[in-house]
C-alpha cells in the first residue's frame, strides 16, 4: 500500500516537492539547467518548497487531464467515485498517477519551508530561475458539466489546509525575494 507519493527534486541548494497538477512540468523544465537528482528522502539541511493550488481548480484540471490521457469523456465514468476517501491510490499498477487526489497527502511530514501559490509561480520562476515558463497550461476545453456544489462538499478538508497555508508566514510572495 502506498500512502504517500513523495518525489523530491534535490539540488545543492534546495529540495522541490512535486505535487501533480501544480505547475510541476514548468518547474522540472526550469531545473533541467541545474544538477539535480530525484529522491524520496527529506534532507532537513536544505530549503524545501512546493507549489499549492486552489483545490477545486486542481481537481477539475486533474479530472480533465486524466480523462484526456485515457481518451474518455465525463459520461464514461462516475466521477463521484473519485471521492471514495482512499488516500492510498496514488499509482495504479502501470504507474499512472491519479491527478484528482488531494494535495494534502503530498504534504504530510514533508517539512515544507515555503509554499508558492500557483498564481505566483511565474514570478517565483523569474525570481529564482530567470525563466518565465508556464508550459503545461493547456487549453483543455473538455466540457464536464459537473455540479460544483457537490464537488465542493468533498473538498472541505482540502480547503481548510489550503487556507491555513495561504494565511501562514510560509507562503512566498515576491516581496520576500529569493529563498535559495
ZADRENTOR-525688 format. One record per atom (N, C-alpha, C): residue in one letter; chain; atom name; y, x, z. Coordinates in Angstrom, 3 decimals. Each point is the difference from the previous one (the first is absolute). Example, Ala and Ser with C-alpha at 12.3 -4.5 7.8 and 13.67 -1.06 7.14 Angstrom:
// ZADRENTOR-525688
(a,A,N,(-5.690,13.190,7.800))
(a,A,CA,(1.190,-0.890,0.000))
(a,A,C,(1.200,0.900,0.000))
(s,A,N,(1.050,-0.350,-0.720))
(s,A,CA,(1.190,0.820,0.060))
(s,A,C,(1.090,-0.770,0.730))
This chain:
// ZADRENTOR-525688
(x,A,N,(-1.173,0.836,0.000))
(x,A,CA,(1.173,-0.836,0.000))
(x,A,C,(1.242,0.885,0.000))
(x,A,N,(0.913,-0.256,-0.920))
(x,A,CA,(1.265,0.711,-0.070))
(x,A,C,(1.061,-0.886,0.626))
(x,A,N,(0.593,0.473,1.079))
(x,A,CA,(1.047,-0.783,0.649))
(x,A,C,(1.375,0.376,-0.524))
(x,A,N,(0.155,1.256,-0.331))
(x,A,CA,(1.324,0.482,-0.349))
(x,A,C,(-0.091,0.908,-1.210))
(x,A,N,(0.954,-0.131,-0.872))
(x,A,CA,(0.070,0.806,-1.206))
(x,A,C,(1.147,0.985,0.164))
(x,A,N,(-0.274,1.148,0.575))
(x,A,CA,(1.039,0.999,0.202))
(x,A,C,(-0.089,1.010,-1.127))
(x,A,N,(1.078,0.077,-0.758))
(x,A,CA,(0.113,0.975,-1.077))
(x,A,C,(1.353,0.672,0.165))
(x,A,N,(-0.021,1.239,0.455))
(x,A,CA,(1.223,0.757,0.260))
(x,A,C,(0.159,1.088,-1.048))
(x,A,N,(1.183,0.083,-0.572))
(x,A,CA,(0.343,1.076,-0.928))
(x,A,C,(0.802,1.011,0.807))
(x,A,N,(-0.579,1.187,0.168))
(x,A,CA,(0.587,0.993,0.895))
(x,A,C,(0.558,1.186,-0.783))
(x,A,N,(1.254,0.346,0.326))
(x,A,CA,(0.632,1.206,-0.529))
(x,A,C,(0.257,0.930,1.176))
(x,A,N,(0.682,1.102,-0.258))
(x,A,CA,(0.322,0.904,1.102))
(x,A,C,(1.036,-0.598,0.946))
(x,A,N,(0.712,-1.080,-0.419))
(x,A,CA,(1.058,-0.576,0.815))
(x,A,C,(-0.308,-1.381,0.573))
(x,A,N,(-0.878,-0.762,-0.630))
(x,A,CA,(-0.181,-1.389,0.423))
(x,A,C,(-1.376,-0.524,-0.374))
(x,A,N,(-0.288,-1.188,0.546))
(x,A,CA,(-1.140,-0.804,-0.417))
(x,A,C,(0.544,-1.364,-0.431))
(x,A,N,(-0.405,-0.418,-1.180))
(x,A,CA,(0.374,-1.321,-0.499))
(x,A,C,(-1.218,-0.908,0.131))
(x,A,N,(0.150,-1.127,0.705))
(x,A,CA,(-1.065,-0.977,0.156))
(x,A,C,(0.090,-1.012,-1.136))
(x,A,N,(-0.982,-0.002,-0.858))
(x,A,CA,(-0.026,-0.922,-1.132))
(x,A,C,(-0.364,-1.399,0.471))
(x,A,N,(0.826,-0.966,-0.373))
(x,A,CA,(-0.316,-1.414,0.174))
(x,A,C,(0.084,-0.615,-1.384))
(x,A,N,(-1.115,-0.520,-0.472))
(x,A,CA,(-0.042,-0.557,-1.349))
(x,A,C,(1.031,-1.110,-0.180))
(x,A,N,(0.567,-0.072,-1.187))
(x,A,CA,(1.016,-0.990,-0.411))
(x,A,C,(1.321,0.193,0.726))
(x,A,N,(0.242,1.222,0.482))
(x,A,CA,(1.256,0.320,0.677))
(x,A,C,(0.669,1.214,-0.638))
(x,A,N,(-0.001,0.060,-1.314))
(x,A,CA,(0.665,1.090,-0.708))
(x,A,C,(-0.799,1.283,-0.064))
(x,A,N,(-1.280,-0.051,0.318))
(x,A,CA,(-0.804,1.222,0.085))
(x,A,C,(-0.116,0.738,-1.333))
(x,A,N,(-0.054,-0.710,-1.094))
(x,A,CA,(-0.112,0.666,-1.302))
(x,A,C,(1.225,0.878,-0.265))
(x,A,N,(1.177,-0.503,0.300))
(x,A,CA,(1.236,0.768,-0.178))
(x,A,C,(0.006,1.238,0.891))
(x,A,N,(-0.443,-0.157,1.219))
(x,A,CA,(0.003,1.116,0.943))
(x,A,C,(-0.995,1.072,-0.425))
(x,A,N,(-1.184,-0.392,-0.379))
(x,A,CA,(-1.008,0.972,-0.435))
(x,A,C,(0.489,0.751,-1.236))
(x,A,N,(0.702,-0.682,-0.904))
(x,A,CA,(0.586,0.663,-1.166))
(x,A,C,(0.996,1.062,0.440))
(x,A,N,(0.829,-0.308,0.987))
(x,A,CA,(0.992,0.956,0.499))
(x,A,C,(-0.665,1.195,0.670))
(x,A,N,(-1.158,-0.217,0.612))
(x,A,CA,(-0.700,1.082,0.689))
(x,A,C,(-0.688,0.967,-0.955))
(x,A,N,(-0.144,-0.376,-1.252))
(x,A,CA,(-0.728,0.845,-0.955))
(x,A,C,(0.619,1.385,-0.145))
(x,A,N,(1.292,0.134,0.280))
(x,A,CA,(0.659,1.304,-0.090))
(x,A,C,(-0.162,0.819,1.279))
(x,A,N,(-0.613,-0.577,1.011))
(x,A,CA,(-0.204,0.685,1.276))
(x,A,C,(-1.470,0.335,0.182))
(x,A,N,(-0.250,0.978,0.843))
(x,A,CA,(-1.386,0.278,0.379))
(x,A,C,(-0.370,-0.955,1.116))
(x,A,N,(-1.043,-0.774,-0.200))
(x,A,CA,(-0.440,-0.954,1.010))
(x,A,C,(-1.507,-0.150,-0.064))
(x,A,N,(-0.541,-0.583,1.038))
(x,A,CA,(-1.404,-0.387,0.000))
(x,A,C,(-0.110,-1.355,0.673))
(x,A,N,(-1.100,-0.666,-0.275))
(x,A,CA,(-0.229,-1.332,0.554))
(x,A,C,(-0.978,0.135,1.162))
(x,A,N,(0.341,-0.660,1.097))
(x,A,CA,(-0.833,0.066,1.197))
(x,A,C,(0.028,-1.345,0.721))
(x,A,N,(-0.891,-0.157,0.935))
(x,A,CA,(0.069,-1.166,0.890))
(x,A,C,(0.214,0.459,1.442))
(x,A,N,(0.338,1.270,0.168))
(x,A,CA,(0.240,0.582,1.324))
(x,A,C,(1.502,0.045,0.281))
(x,A,N,(0.387,-0.532,1.128))
(x,A,CA,(1.398,-0.010,0.401))
(x,A,C,(0.366,1.351,0.580))
(x,A,N,(1.074,0.566,-0.504))
(x,A,CA,(0.513,1.272,0.478))
(x,A,C,(1.271,-0.299,0.799))
(x,A,N,(-0.110,0.017,1.309))
(x,A,CA,(1.115,-0.383,0.866))
(x,A,C,(1.172,0.969,-0.054))
(x,A,N,(-0.203,1.177,-0.580))
(x,A,CA,(1.096,0.968,-0.079))
(x,A,C,(0.891,-0.237,-1.216))
(x,A,N,(-0.351,-0.962,-0.834))
(x,A,CA,(0.799,-0.274,-1.203))
(x,A,C,(0.614,-1.393,0.058))
(x,A,N,(1.116,-0.138,-0.675))
(x,A,CA,(0.635,-1.312,-0.128))
(x,A,C,(-0.894,-0.871,-0.869))
(x,A,N,(-0.240,-1.214,0.468))
(x,A,CA,(-0.812,-0.966,-0.744))
(x,A,C,(0.883,-1.180,-0.362))
(x,A,N,(-0.061,-0.391,-1.257))
(x,A,CA,(0.837,-1.108,-0.462))
(x,A,C,(-0.801,-0.894,-0.933))
(x,A,N,(0.485,-1.222,-0.121))
(x,A,CA,(-0.640,-0.958,-0.889))
(x,A,C,(1.035,-1.013,-0.463))
(x,A,N,(-0.398,-0.816,-0.941))
(x,A,CA,(0.864,-1.045,-0.537))
(x,A,C,(-0.554,-1.348,0.419))
(x,A,N,(0.876,-0.868,0.462))
(x,A,CA,(-0.400,-1.357,0.360))
(x,A,C,(0.647,-0.987,-0.964))
(x,A,N,(-0.579,-1.179,-0.054))
(x,A,CA,(0.471,-1.006,-0.954))
(x,A,C,(-0.070,-1.383,0.631))
(x,A,N,(0.888,-0.867,-0.419))
(x,A,CA,(-0.030,-1.382,0.444))
(x,A,C,(-1.415,-0.552,-0.231))
(x,A,N,(-0.634,-0.555,1.039))
(x,A,CA,(-1.399,-0.427,-0.111))
(x,A,C,(-0.277,-1.027,-1.105))
(x,A,N,(0.866,-0.974,-0.171))
(x,A,CA,(-0.244,-1.002,-1.043))
(x,A,C,(0.101,0.639,-1.389))
(x,A,N,(1.044,0.803,-0.220))
(x,A,CA,(0.153,0.672,-1.292))
(x,A,C,(-1.198,0.893,-0.284))
(x,A,N,(-0.455,0.702,1.029))
(x,A,CA,(-1.138,0.904,-0.169))
(x,A,C,(-1.276,-0.779,-0.317))
(x,A,N,(-0.223,-1.110,0.689))
(x,A,CA,(-1.186,-0.816,-0.262))
(x,A,C,(-0.007,-0.495,-1.448))
(x,A,N,(1.119,-0.548,-0.459))
(x,A,CA,(0.083,-0.525,-1.361))
(x,A,C,(-0.193,1.121,-1.022))
(x,A,N,(0.635,1.142,0.234))
(x,A,CA,(-0.157,1.140,-0.900))
(x,A,C,(-1.453,0.462,-0.045))
(x,A,N,(-0.629,0.077,1.173))
(x,A,CA,(-1.404,0.412,0.064))
(x,A,C,(-0.926,-0.987,-0.685))
(x,A,N,(0.266,-1.284,0.187))
(x,A,CA,(-0.818,-1.032,-0.636))
(x,A,C,(0.128,0.080,-1.521))
(x,A,N,(1.221,0.100,-0.483))
(x,A,CA,(0.202,0.135,-1.454))
(x,A,C,(-0.699,1.240,-0.543))
(x,A,N,(0.133,1.097,0.729))
(x,A,CA,(-0.596,1.266,-0.425))
(x,A,C,(-1.527,-0.111,-0.068))
(x,A,N,(-0.601,-0.537,1.059))
(x,A,CA,(-1.463,-0.123,0.016))
(x,A,C,(-0.497,-0.976,-1.060))
(x,A,N,(0.700,-1.100,-0.197))
(x,A,CA,(-0.404,-0.945,-1.047))
(x,A,C,(0.083,0.649,-1.378))
(x,A,N,(1.063,0.737,-0.239))
(x,A,CA,(0.167,0.682,-1.290))
(x,A,C,(-1.101,1.047,-0.212))
(x,A,N,(-0.310,0.767,1.041))
(x,A,CA,(-1.038,1.039,-0.099))
(x,A,C,(-1.370,-0.596,-0.305))
(x,A,N,(-0.253,-1.201,0.532))
(x,A,CA,(-1.302,-0.627,-0.205))
(x,A,C,(0.013,-0.988,-1.175))
(x,A,N,(1.145,-0.078,-0.682))
(x,A,CA,(0.150,-0.894,-1.146))
(x,A,C,(-0.308,-1.454,0.378))
(x,A,N,(0.587,-0.428,1.120))
(x,A,CA,(-0.214,-1.357,0.503))
(x,A,C,(1.326,-0.742,0.082))
(x,A,N,(-0.097,-1.289,0.145))
(x,A,CA,(1.143,-0.869,0.207))
(x,A,C,(-0.123,-0.581,1.403))
(x,A,N,(1.100,-0.444,0.553))
(x,A,CA,(-0.025,-0.568,1.354))
(x,A,C,(-0.961,-1.187,0.079))
(x,A,N,(-0.178,-0.712,-1.113))
(x,A,CA,(-0.921,-1.146,-0.014))
(x,A,C,(-1.457,0.439,0.161))
(x,A,N,(-0.275,1.275,-0.254))
(x,A,CA,(-1.370,0.507,0.072))
(x,A,C,(-0.456,0.324,1.418))
(x,A,N,(0.935,0.070,0.927))
(x,A,CA,(-0.354,0.416,1.360))
(x,A,C,(0.496,-1.023,1.020))
(x,A,N,(-0.485,0.131,1.217))
(x,A,CA,(0.531,-0.770,1.119))
(x,A,C,(0.801,0.978,0.849))
(x,A,N,(1.306,0.038,-0.232))
(x,A,CA,(0.823,1.002,0.671))
(x,A,C,(0.023,-0.190,1.514))
(x,A,N,(-0.285,-1.206,0.503))
(x,A,CA,(-0.018,-0.217,1.445))
(x,A,C,(-1.050,0.876,0.682))
(x,A,N,(-1.042,0.354,-0.731))
(x,A,CA,(-1.055,0.842,0.577))
(x,A,C,(0.508,1.408,0.306))
(x,A,N,(1.151,0.362,-0.554))
(x,A,CA,(0.560,1.315,0.278))
(x,A,C,(0.489,0.116,1.440))
(x,A,N,(0.176,-1.127,0.657))
(x,A,CA,(0.479,-0.024,1.376))
(x,A,C,(-1.146,-0.268,0.959))
(x,A,N,(-1.087,0.706,-0.179))
(x,A,CA,(-1.178,-0.277,0.813))
(x,A,C,(0.001,0.736,1.336))
(x,A,N,(1.061,0.739,0.267))
(x,A,CA,(0.109,0.671,1.287))
(x,A,C,(-0.742,1.308,0.094))
(x,A,N,(-0.712,0.387,-1.044))
(x,A,CA,(-0.737,1.263,0.033))
(x,A,C,(0.923,1.138,-0.405))
(x,A,N,(0.010,1.038,0.807))
(x,A,CA,(0.806,1.174,-0.316))
(x,A,C,(-0.865,1.146,-0.503))
(x,A,N,(-1.284,-0.210,-0.092))
(x,A,CA,(-0.887,1.103,-0.334))
(x,A,C,(-0.447,-0.017,-1.459))
(x,A,N,(0.763,-0.609,-0.870))
(x,A,CA,(-0.417,-0.025,-1.398))
(x,A,C,(1.021,0.681,-0.903))
(x,A,N,(0.436,1.204,0.408))
(x,A,CA,(0.931,0.762,-0.823))
(x,A,C,(-0.606,0.321,-1.359))
(x,A,N,(-1.217,0.487,0.015))
(x,A,CA,(-0.633,0.438,-1.242))
(x,A,C,(-1.253,-0.811,-0.250))
(x,A,N,(-0.202,-0.360,-1.264))
(x,A,CA,(-1.284,-0.599,-0.311))
(x,A,C,(-0.964,1.120,-0.367))
(x,A,N,(-1.188,-0.325,-0.408))
(x,A,CA,(-1.023,1.026,-0.241))
(x,A,C,(0.365,0.938,-1.149))
(x,A,N,(0.848,-0.434,-0.914))
(x,A,CA,(0.415,0.863,-1.097))
(x,A,C,(1.270,0.775,0.334))
(x,A,N,(0.509,-0.157,1.199))
(x,A,CA,(1.182,0.743,0.423))
(x,A,C,(1.313,-0.667,-0.341))
(x,A,N,(-0.029,-1.234,-0.489))
(x,A,CA,(1.238,-0.709,-0.301))
(x,A,C,(0.654,-0.472,1.291))
(x,A,N,(1.303,0.180,0.082))
(x,A,CA,(0.757,-0.407,1.184))
(x,A,C,(0.412,-1.460,-0.138))
(x,A,N,(-0.069,-0.731,1.091))
(x,A,CA,(0.512,-1.363,0.060))
(x,A,C,(1.499,0.099,0.270))
(x,A,N,(0.831,-0.249,-1.011))
(x,A,CA,(1.441,0.201,0.108))
(x,A,C,(0.737,-1.135,0.695))
(x,A,N,(-0.715,-1.030,0.431))
(x,A,CA,(0.648,-1.104,0.717))
(x,A,C,(-0.130,0.146,1.513))
(x,A,N,(-0.751,0.976,0.458))
(x,A,CA,(-0.161,0.192,1.438))
(x,A,C,(1.317,0.352,0.667))
(x,A,N,(0.109,-0.334,1.234))
(x,A,CA,(1.174,0.309,0.805))
(x,A,C,(0.272,1.501,0.023))
(x,A,N,(1.275,0.360,0.148))
(x,A,CA,(0.337,1.409,0.148))
(x,A,C,(-0.182,0.483,1.446))
(x,A,N,(-0.270,-0.916,0.919))
(x,A,CA,(-0.145,0.359,1.409))
(x,A,C,(-1.164,0.978,0.245))
(x,A,N,(-1.201,-0.225,-0.543))
(x,A,CA,(-1.084,0.948,0.291))
(x,A,C,(0.286,1.430,-0.462))
(x,A,N,(0.825,0.159,-1.009))
(x,A,CA,(0.380,1.349,-0.432))
(x,A,C,(0.765,0.726,1.110))
(x,A,N,(0.735,-0.757,0.807))
(x,A,CA,(0.917,0.586,0.980))
(x,A,C,(-0.631,0.296,1.353))
(x,A,N,(-1.150,-0.587,0.281))
(x,A,CA,(-0.615,0.133,1.319))
(x,A,C,(-0.325,1.461,0.303))
(x,A,N,(0.545,0.488,1.102))
(x,A,CA,(-0.256,1.350,0.504))
(x,A,C,(0.294,1.109,-1.007))
(x,A,N,(0.939,-0.214,-0.887))
(x,A,CA,(0.346,1.049,-0.964))
(x,A,C,(1.247,0.775,0.413))
(x,A,N,(0.640,-0.405,1.079))
(x,A,CA,(1.126,0.742,0.572))
(x,A,C,(1.087,0.283,-1.036))
(x,A,N,(0.392,-1.024,-0.722))
(x,A,CA,(1.047,0.147,-1.004))
(x,A,C,(1.329,0.257,0.695))
(x,A,N,(0.720,1.023,-0.478))
(x,A,CA,(1.316,0.331,0.555))
(x,A,C,(1.125,-0.779,-0.676))
(x,A,N,(-0.134,-0.191,-1.310))
(x,A,CA,(1.046,-0.648,-0.779))
(x,A,C,(-0.588,-1.039,-0.935))
(x,A,N,(0.677,-1.132,-0.055))
(x,A,CA,(-0.356,-1.081,-0.918))
(x,A,C,(1.129,-0.141,-1.009))
(x,A,N,(-0.352,-0.132,-1.257))
(x,A,CA,(0.975,-0.227,-1.051))
(x,A,C,(-0.282,-1.384,-0.553))
(x,A,N,(1.010,-0.845,-0.009))
(x,A,CA,(-0.173,-1.329,-0.567))
(x,A,C,(-0.028,0.139,-1.521))
(x,A,N,(-0.876,-0.745,-0.649))
(x,A,CA,(-0.178,0.139,-1.441))
(x,A,C,(1.321,-0.088,-0.752))
(x,A,N,(0.886,-0.865,0.435))
(x,A,CA,(1.275,-0.152,-0.711))
(x,A,C,(0.854,1.266,0.086))
(x,A,N,(-0.279,0.891,0.951))
(x,A,CA,(0.730,1.257,0.135))
(x,A,C,(-0.744,1.192,-0.591))
(x,A,N,(-1.123,-0.243,-0.644))
(x,A,CA,(-0.832,1.105,-0.483))
(x,A,C,(0.713,0.852,-1.047))
(x,A,N,(0.725,-0.592,-0.921))
(x,A,CA,(0.685,0.807,-1.016))
(x,A,C,(0.996,0.969,0.627))
(x,A,N,(0.755,-0.461,0.981))
(x,A,CA,(0.967,0.874,0.669))
(x,A,C,(-0.740,1.097,0.765))
(x,A,N,(-1.076,-0.370,0.677))
(x,A,CA,(-0.810,0.982,0.727))
(x,A,C,(-0.541,1.060,-0.966))
(x,A,N,(-0.516,-0.431,-1.139))
(x,A,CA,(-0.566,0.926,-0.996))
(x,A,C,(1.083,0.936,-0.535))
(x,A,N,(1.163,-0.544,-0.259))
(x,A,CA,(1.093,0.828,-0.510))
(x,A,C,(0.436,1.019,1.049))
(x,A,N,(0.079,-0.422,1.258))
(x,A,CA,(0.417,0.882,1.088))
(x,A,C,(-1.011,1.108,0.262))
(x,A,N,(-1.284,-0.339,0.003))
(x,A,CA,(-1.027,0.958,0.400))
(x,A,C,(-0.668,0.740,-1.145))
(x,A,N,(-0.072,-0.597,-1.162))
(x,A,CA,(-0.730,0.599,-1.114))
(x,A,C,(0.863,0.183,-1.249))
(x,A,N,(1.275,-0.378,0.100))
(x,A,CA,(0.905,0.048,-1.142))
(x,A,C,(-0.593,-0.715,-1.213))
(x,A,N,(-0.668,-1.112,0.280))
(x,A,CA,(-0.617,-0.812,-1.047))
(x,A,C,(0.363,-1.455,0.240))
(x,A,N,(0.137,-0.711,-1.074))
(x,A,CA,(0.290,-1.425,0.085))
(x,A,C,(-1.105,-0.724,-0.761))
(x,A,N,(-1.128,-0.166,0.657))
(x,A,CA,(-1.166,-0.575,-0.657))
(x,A,C,(-0.315,-1.380,0.554))
(x,A,N,(-0.328,-0.874,-0.869))
(x,A,CA,(-0.577,-1.290,0.379))
(x,A,C,(-0.988,-0.325,-1.106))
(x,A,N,(-1.113,0.693,0.026))
(x,A,CA,(-0.909,0.013,-1.132))
(x,A,C,(-0.791,-1.272,-0.207))
(x,A,N,(-0.501,-0.555,1.050))
(x,A,CA,(-0.951,-1.098,-0.140))
(x,A,C,(0.665,-1.356,0.215))
(x,A,N,(1.275,-0.057,-0.243))
(x,A,CA,(0.717,-1.262,0.192))
(x,A,C,(-0.263,-0.867,-1.228))
(x,A,N,(-1.198,-0.541,-0.010))
(x,A,CA,(-0.440,-0.754,-1.171))
(x,A,C,(0.677,-1.356,-0.078))
(x,A,N,(0.143,-0.430,-1.190))
(x,A,CA,(0.519,-1.348,-0.251))
(x,A,C,(-1.203,-0.916,-0.130))
(x,A,N,(-0.714,-0.175,1.080))
(x,A,CA,(-1.195,-0.830,-0.015))
(x,A,C,(0.437,-1.449,0.148))
(x,A,N,(-0.098,-0.710,-1.067))
(x,A,CA,(0.475,-1.382,-0.015))
(x,A,C,(-1.140,-1.006,0.155))
(x,A,N,(-1.130,0.484,0.470))
(x,A,CA,(-1.123,-0.897,0.221))
(x,A,C,(0.441,-1.133,0.927))
(x,A,N,(-0.049,-1.206,-0.496))
(x,A,CA,(0.451,-1.161,0.769))
(x,A,C,(-1.052,-0.353,1.045))
(x,A,N,(0.427,-0.080,1.247))
(x,A,CA,(-0.943,-0.263,1.084))
(x,A,C,(0.070,-1.438,0.511))
(x,A,N,(1.173,-0.585,0.043))
(x,A,CA,(0.169,-1.372,0.508))
(x,A,C,(-0.704,-0.207,1.338))
(x,A,N,(0.360,0.819,0.975))
(x,A,CA,(-0.604,-0.079,1.329))
(x,A,C,(0.967,-0.676,0.958))
(x,A,N,(-0.543,-0.535,1.050))
(x,A,CA,(0.797,-0.636,1.046))
(x,A,C,(0.473,1.091,0.964))
(x,A,N,(1.271,0.379,-0.120))
(x,A,CA,(0.535,1.088,0.823))
(x,A,C,(-0.127,-0.311,1.492))
(x,A,N,(0.241,-1.253,0.386))
(x,A,CA,(-0.113,-0.367,1.417))
(x,A,C,(-1.415,0.235,0.512))
(x,A,N,(-0.990,-0.308,-0.815))
(x,A,CA,(-1.403,0.207,0.394))
(x,A,C,(-0.287,1.488,0.183))
(x,A,N,(0.479,0.809,-0.906))
(x,A,CA,(-0.211,1.447,0.094))
(x,A,C,(0.715,0.564,1.221))
(x,A,N,(1.224,-0.447,0.228))
(x,A,CA,(0.795,0.517,1.117))
(x,A,C,(-0.681,-0.253,1.343))
(x,A,N,(-0.772,-1.076,0.119))
(x,A,CA,(-0.717,-0.276,1.251))
(x,A,C,(-0.961,1.130,0.343))
(x,A,N,(-0.493,0.676,-1.005))
(x,A,CA,(-0.967,1.073,0.217))
(x,A,C,(0.663,1.362,0.208))
(x,A,N,(1.305,0.065,-0.153))
(x,A,CA,(0.698,1.280,0.066))
(x,A,C,(0.837,0.171,1.267))
(x,A,N,(-0.217,-0.852,0.999))
(x,A,CA,(0.790,0.073,1.233))
(x,A,C,(-0.069,1.379,0.660))
(x,A,N,(-1.186,0.515,0.198))
(x,A,CA,(-0.147,1.301,0.647))
(x,A,C,(0.626,1.101,-0.856))
(x,A,N,(-0.211,-0.082,-1.311))
(x,A,CA,(0.594,0.988,-0.904))
(x,A,C,(1.521,0.014,0.146))
(x,A,N,(0.603,-1.190,0.041))
(x,A,CA,(1.455,-0.068,0.144))
(x,A,C,(0.459,0.468,1.375))
(x,A,N,(-0.783,-0.256,1.017))
(x,A,CA,(0.372,0.481,1.324))
(x,A,C,(0.086,1.533,-0.010))
(x,A,N,(-1.037,0.659,-0.494))
(x,A,CA,(-0.028,1.470,-0.054))
(x,A,C,(1.099,0.517,-0.923))
(x,A,N,(0.121,-0.604,-1.162))
(x,A,CA,(1.028,0.401,-0.971))
(x,A,C,(1.395,-0.084,0.630))
(x,A,N,(0.308,-1.084,0.662))
(x,A,CA,(1.317,-0.165,0.614))
(x,A,C,(0.227,0.963,1.156))
(x,A,N,(-1.070,0.335,0.731))
(x,A,CA,(0.118,1.006,1.058))
(x,A,C,(0.363,1.362,-0.602))
(x,A,N,(-0.613,0.336,-1.111))
(x,A,CA,(0.302,1.266,-0.676))
(x,A,C,(1.426,-0.013,-0.535))
(x,A,N,(0.397,-1.105,-0.625))
(x,A,CA,(1.352,-0.108,-0.555))
(x,A,C,(1.057,0.181,1.092))
(x,A,N,(-0.289,-0.470,1.206))
(x,A,CA,(0.949,0.094,1.107))
(x,A,C,(-0.109,1.314,0.772))
(x,A,N,(-0.959,0.833,-0.333))
(x,A,CA,(-0.241,1.216,0.778))
(x,A,C,(0.906,1.153,-0.450))
(x,A,N,(0.188,0.986,0.867))
(x,A,CA,(0.773,1.188,-0.391))
(x,A,C,(-0.770,0.900,-0.968))
(x,A,N,(-1.258,-0.325,-0.279))
(x,A,CA,(-0.824,0.793,-0.911))
(x,A,C,(0.101,-0.455,-1.449))
(x,A,N,(0.849,-0.977,-0.261))
(x,A,CA,(0.217,-0.445,-1.372))
(x,A,C,(1.052,0.906,-0.631))
(x,A,N,(-0.388,0.689,-1.068))
(x,A,CA,(0.915,0.926,-0.672))
(x,A,C,(1.046,-0.765,-0.791))
(x,A,N,(1.225,0.467,0.102))
(x,A,CA,(1.129,-0.478,-0.811))
(x,A,C,(0.697,1.215,-0.590))
(x,A,N,(0.662,-0.159,-1.092))
(x,A,CA,(0.576,1.126,-0.718))
(x,A,C,(0.957,0.829,0.848))
(x,A,N,(0.646,-0.613,0.974))
(x,A,CA,(0.947,0.729,0.840))
(x,A,C,(-0.674,1.094,0.815))
(x,A,N,(-1.309,-0.138,0.209))
(x,A,CA,(-0.730,0.994,0.778))
(x,A,C,(-0.317,1.255,-0.814))
(x,A,N,(0.173,-0.081,-1.305))
(x,A,CA,(-0.237,1.167,-0.843))
(x,A,C,(-1.464,0.382,-0.053))
(x,A,N,(-0.226,1.280,-0.279))
(x,A,CA,(-1.365,0.494,-0.133))
(x,A,C,(-0.695,0.047,1.350))
(x,A,N,(-1.263,-0.370,-0.001))
(x,A,CA,(-0.800,0.051,1.225))
(x,A,C,(-1.016,1.132,-0.038))
(x,A,N,(-0.141,0.631,-1.158))
(x,A,CA,(-0.870,1.184,-0.118))
(x,A,C,(0.548,0.929,-1.047))
